[in-house]
């Protein structure tokens, strides 16, 4: 991986960690899920944890894509990885959510 790819990965991993570990973001997610009647007082605690985790994974996936697109690191560029590709986004998700 070239230096640019290392830098982008470092940024994406750092931001992914912030998303994954933020208690305020978790509270926000639960509020959104309640507002849209996706969860209620009858929803089990384990179910809520799974939904919050999936929501965070979606946020990290979207953030990775946005960083790649904003930096124009797409498959058209051969000197850097395609940070908008499914493979790169899946790699980041594995590093952030399967390392537990």
VENCORPE-V559286 format. One record per residue. N is the residue number from 1. PHI is phi in degrees with one decimal (NA if undefined). OMEGA is omega as a letter, one per 30 degrees, with the letter a starting at -180 (999 if undefined). Layout:
[[N & PHI & OMEGA] [N & PHI & OMEGA]]
//
This chain:
[[1 & NA & a] [2 & -77.5 & a] [3 & -57.8 & l] [4 & -64.3 & l] [5 & -62.4 & l] [6 & -61.5 & a] [7 & -64.0 & l] [8 & -63.6 & l] [9 & -62.2 & l] [10 & -59.7 & l] [11 & -64.3 & a] [12 & -65.0 & l] [13 & -64.6 & l] [14 & -60.9 & a] [15 & -65.4 & l] [16 & -61.6 & l] [17 & -63.1 & l] [18 & -62.7 & l] [19 & -65.4 & a] [20 & -64.4 & a] [21 & -98.9 & a] [22 & -76.0 & l] [23 & -70.5 & l] [24 & -63.8 & l] [25 & -66.4 & l] [26 & -63.5 & l] [27 & -63.0 & l] [28 & -61.2 & a] [29 & -60.5 & l] [30 & -61.2 & l] [31 & -63.1 & l] [32 & -63.9 & l] [33 & -63.0 & l] [34 & -69.8 & a] [35 & -59.5 & a] [36 & -99.3 & l] [37 & 56.3 & l] [38 & -84.4 & l] [39 & -126.3 & l] [40 & -142.1 & l] [41 & -66.1 & a] [42 & -86.4 & a] [43 & -70.9 & a] [44 & -68.5 & a] [45 & -60.2 & a] [46 & -65.9 & l] [47 & -61.5 & l] [48 & -63.1 & l] [49 & -59.4 & a] [50 & -65.5 & a] [51 & -62.6 & l] [52 & -64.9 & l] [53 & -61.5 & l] [54 & -64.0 & l] [55 & -60.0 & l] [56 & -65.3 & l] [57 & -61.7 & l] [58 & -62.6 & l] [59 & -66.3 & l] [60 & -67.2 & l] [61 & -60.4 & a] [62 & -64.8 & l] [63 & -63.5 & l] [64 & -62.3 & l] [65 & -61.3 & a] [66 & -62.3 & l] [67 & -62.8 & l] [68 & -61.2 & a] [69 & -68.2 & a] [70 & -64.3 & l] [71 & -87.7 & a] [72 & 59.9 & l] [73 & -94.3 & a] [74 & -114.1 & a] [75 & -65.8 & l] [76 & -71.3 & a] [77 & -93.5 & a] [78 & -102.1 & a] [79 & -86.1 & l] [80 & -133.2 & l] [81 & -69.3 & l] [82 & -85.5 & a] [83 & -74.3 & l] [84 & -94.1 & a] [85 & -74.5 & l] [86 & -59.4 & a] [87 & -62.6 & a] [88 & -67.3 & a] [89 & -66.0 & l] [90 & -65.1 & l] [91 & -60.8 & l] [92 & -64.5 & l] [93 & -60.8 & l] [94 & -63.5 & a] [95 & -66.7 & a] [96 & -86.3 & a] [97 & -115.3 & l] [98 & -107.5 & l] [99 & -83.3 & a] [100 & -70.0 & 999]]
//
